[in-house]
Amino acid sequence: MLIGLSVRNVVLIEKLDLEFAQGLTALTGETGAGKSILLDALGMATGARSDRGLVRSRD
């Protein structure tokens, strides 16, 4: 079971820490809210192939 997700320097997200409670967790929100970015970050954490464009640059 996934209990948390820490995201650093992915697209628009500089730093984000999520904690998931027991039971069903649903990601909902408006178009453009960043749900797909969270799913991409989760994919990277589990070893899925990724695009280097997802990594935030250090300007």
Buried (B, 14 or more C-beta within 10 A) or exposed (E): EEEEBEBEEBBEBEEBEBEEEEEEEEEEEEEEEBEEBBEBBBEBEEEEEEEEEBEEEEE
